[in-house]
Structure formats: structure tokens, C-alpha cells
Amino acid sequence: MAQKKSGGCSKNGRDSNAKRLGVKVFGGQIVKSGYILVRKRGSKYHPGLNVLKGKDDTLFSTSKGFVKYNYLKRHKKLFVSVLESQ
């Protein structure tokens, strides 16, 4: 007797939600304490002065001031700092 398998059970068709990573505040902009500066995965950006790294690698400010991005050639790293305004 001929039989046909039942349809269904597709193994494809899943997609994850976008995580909205990237730079949130650019150089020269003024931020308050607790502002998220960069959402990221890994270590492209490193915390500098008045910036801390959260458990999901997010960089956030710890004081009020303006944002500065600087690349240190000897370390080959891009640092994010918050410099307190006068």
C-alpha cells in the first residue's frame, strides 16, 4: 500500500531579533552619568577615563561631561572617555 509522509516540521524559518548594537553617542556630545555610549560584543572599544564596562560589554559613562574617542597607536586600541566639562 502506498503511503505519503505527513507534511510539517520545517527545520528552517527561525531568525533572531536584532540586538541594536553600535555606537550610541558620538565624540563631542555631552552626556550625563549612566548614559550608554557603545553597545557591543567583544573588545573593539575599550573603557577610558570615566567610563566602565557592563557585563554584556556595554560601555557607559560614570560622570557628566563630553565624549572623546581616541586611538592609542602603541596599544592598537580605541578608547572611549568622558571628559568633565569646565
Backbone as CSV, one residue per row, in Angstrom:
resi,resn,N_x,N_y,N_z,CA_x,CA_y,CA_z,C_x,C_y,C_z
1,MET,0.845,-1.170,0.000,0.000,0.000,0.000,0.896,1.242,0.000
2,ALA,0.661,2.160,-0.905,1.468,3.370,-0.989,1.132,4.309,0.166
3,GLN,2.184,4.901,0.732,1.967,5.841,1.850,2.681,7.150,1.551
4,LYS,2.137,8.241,2.078,2.751,9.574,1.948,3.005,10.098,3.343
5,LYS,4.257,10.558,3.591,4.555,11.133,4.911,3.758,12.412,5.096
6,SER,3.414,12.664,6.323,2.673,13.901,6.602,3.602,15.106,6.488
7,GLY,3.074,16.234,6.064,3.867,17.455,5.931,4.139,18.084,7.290
8,GLY,4.989,19.092,7.282,5.262,19.817,8.519,6.696,19.627,8.980
9,CYS,6.992,20.202,10.101,8.302,20.101,10.754,9.406,20.678,9.869
10,SER,9.278,21.911,9.516,10.329,22.585,8.757,11.475,22.934,9.696
11,LYS,12.706,22.662,9.283,13.850,22.924,10.160,14.379,24.340,9.997
12,ASN,13.980,25.023,8.951,14.412,26.400,8.759,13.321,27.349,9.267
13,GLY,13.512,28.642,9.023,12.450,29.587,9.335,12.616,30.312,10.655
14,ARG,13.745,30.116,11.339,13.969,30.842,12.595,14.949,31.972,12.340
15,ASP,14.746,33.083,13.001,15.657,34.213,12.872,15.654,34.962,14.190
16,SER,16.822,35.390,14.629,16.909,36.084,15.914,16.568,37.558,15.744
17,ASN,16.146,38.172,16.821,15.851,39.599,16.815,17.142,40.401,16.739
18,ALA,17.086,41.571,16.118,18.246,42.448,16.048,18.591,42.936,17.448
19,LYS,19.884,43.047,17.754,20.327,43.415,19.099,20.621,44.903,19.257
20,ARG,20.537,45.672,18.195,20.740,47.132,18.218,22.102,47.511,18.811
21,LEU,23.146,46.870,18.318,24.494,47.155,18.792,25.054,48.359,18.050
22,GLY,26.145,48.917,18.586,26.838,50.002,17.909,27.054,51.199,18.806
23,VAL,27.600,52.245,18.206,27.897,53.486,18.923,26.601,54.253,19.108
24,LYS,26.304,54.655,20.341,25.073,55.387,20.645,25.337,56.884,20.815
25,VAL,26.537,57.245,21.277,26.890,58.649,21.470,28.224,58.880,20.777
26,PHE,28.301,59.934,19.975,29.498,60.204,19.199,30.387,61.230,19.896
27,GLY,31.606,61.362,19.408,32.582,62.266,20.004,32.104,63.705,20.013
28,GLY,32.337,64.390,21.135,31.950,65.788,21.278,30.583,65.995,21.880
29,GLN,29.760,64.960,21.946,28.427,65.108,22.530,28.518,65.083,24.053
30,ILE,27.617,65.819,24.698,27.592,65.899,26.163,26.687,64.802,26.708
31,VAL,27.158,64.108,27.748,26.397,63.024,28.361,26.320,63.234,29.870
32,LYS,25.351,62.590,30.484,25.229,62.565,31.941,25.747,61.222,32.445
33,SER,25.832,61.091,33.734,26.275,59.845,34.340,25.269,58.733,34.046
34,GLY,25.756,57.578,33.614,24.896,56.441,33.334,24.478,56.307,31.884
35,TYR,24.804,57.274,31.045,24.450,57.180,29.634,25.206,56.027,28.975
36,ILE,24.522,55.293,28.093,25.166,54.224,27.329,25.883,54.860,26.142
37,LEU,27.170,54.562,26.029,27.974,55.134,24.953,28.086,54.182,23.770
38,VAL,28.393,52.913,24.042,28.561,51.919,22.982,27.975,50.596,23.449
39,ARG,27.124,50.000,22.621,26.678,48.620,22.867,27.445,47.746,21.895
40,LYS,28.105,46.711,22.420,28.998,45.941,21.568,29.130,44.513,22.054
41,ARG,29.779,43.712,21.245,30.214,42.372,21.618,31.709,42.332,21.364
42,GLY,32.462,41.840,22.301,33.903,41.759,22.106,34.615,43.007,22.573
43,SER,35.779,43.285,21.979,36.644,44.322,22.533,37.145,45.312,21.489
44,LYS,36.271,45.784,20.621,36.705,46.795,19.653,36.952,48.128,20.347
45,TYR,36.066,48.509,21.260,36.208,49.737,22.027,36.564,49.370,23.465
46,HIS,37.403,50.186,24.093,37.827,49.922,25.461,37.454,51.110,26.344
47,PRO,37.127,50.862,27.621,36.770,51.966,28.509,37.988,52.813,28.858
48,GLY,37.808,54.131,28.784,38.857,55.062,29.152,38.490,55.775,30.437
49,LEU,38.772,57.059,30.497,38.523,57.874,31.681,37.019,58.064,31.894
50,ASN,36.547,57.819,33.099,35.142,57.979,33.498,34.172,57.105,32.695
51,VAL,34.649,55.951,32.245,33.807,55.005,31.513,34.030,53.615,32.093
52,LEU,32.943,52.868,32.273,33.028,51.494,32.762,32.388,50.549,31.751
53,LYS,32.711,49.253,31.897,32.182,48.222,31.011,31.203,47.356,31.786
54,GLY,29.996,47.177,31.240,28.990,46.335,31.859,29.234,44.865,31.561
55,LYS,28.396,44.004,32.148,28.614,42.559,31.986,28.351,42.078,30.558
56,ASP,27.585,42.834,29.782,27.362,42.473,28.373,28.249,43.293,27.437
57,ASP,29.373,43.789,27.950,30.382,44.573,27.210,29.927,45.985,26.863
58,THR,28.770,46.426,27.357,28.303,47.783,27.100,29.194,48.784,27.818
59,LEU,29.563,49.864,27.131,30.334,50.937,27.757,29.376,52.051,28.171
60,PHE,29.505,52.512,29.430,28.626,53.573,29.913,29.427,54.587,30.714
61,SER,28.916,55.808,30.787,29.630,56.892,31.461,29.380,56.846,32.961
62,THR,30.364,57.302,33.730,30.223,57.365,35.183,30.223,58.802,35.687
63,SER,30.335,59.762,34.779,30.290,61.165,35.184,29.748,62.010,34.043
64,LYS,29.407,63.239,34.358,28.891,64.177,33.375,30.052,64.804,32.608
65,GLY,29.885,64.975,31.307,30.936,65.582,30.507,30.720,65.322,29.034
66,PHE,31.788,65.531,28.236,31.651,65.274,26.803,32.515,64.075,26.406
67,VAL,32.059,63.395,25.379,32.653,62.129,24.959,33.840,62.385,24.050
68,LYS,34.885,61.587,24.251,36.055,61.670,23.381,36.510,60.261,23.037
69,TYR,36.694,60.013,21.731,37.226,58.745,21.244,38.674,58.989,20.850
70,ASN,39.596,58.169,21.339,40.981,58.317,20.913,41.624,56.950,20.705
71,TYR,42.472,56.903,19.681,43.165,55.673,19.298,44.603,55.780,19.765
72,LEU,45.032,54.820,20.588,46.419,54.797,21.034,47.186,53.812,20.165
73,LYS,48.097,54.362,19.371,48.818,53.559,18.393,49.682,52.500,19.068
74,ARG,50.273,52.850,20.201,51.182,51.887,20.836,50.422,50.691,21.401
75,HIS,49.147,50.894,21.794,48.327,49.784,22.288,47.456,49.182,21.189
76,LYS,47.326,49.892,20.069,46.448,49.487,18.965,45.026,49.263,19.458
77,LYS,44.531,50.217,20.249,43.188,50.105,20.807,42.470,51.442,20.703
78,LEU,41.144,51.370,20.578,40.303,52.552,20.523,39.638,52.722,21.891
79,PHE,39.919,53.825,22.554,39.411,54.084,23.885,38.290,55.119,23.837
80,VAL,37.305,54.965,24.717,36.205,55.918,24.854,36.324,56.537,26.227
81,SER,36.374,57.860,26.285,36.497,58.579,27.554,35.415,59.622,27.665
82,VAL,35.093,59.993,28.912,34.203,61.118,29.166,34.994,62.148,29.936
83,LEU,35.227,63.312,29.322,35.996,64.370,29.947,35.034,65.368,30.578
84,GLU,35.266,65.659,31.849,34.359,66.551,32.561,34.465,67.963,32.014
85,SER,33.302,68.565,31.763,33.272,69.914,31.215,33.548,70.937,32.302
86,GLN,34.138,72.052,31.894,34.508,73.103,32.865,33.297,73.926,33.243
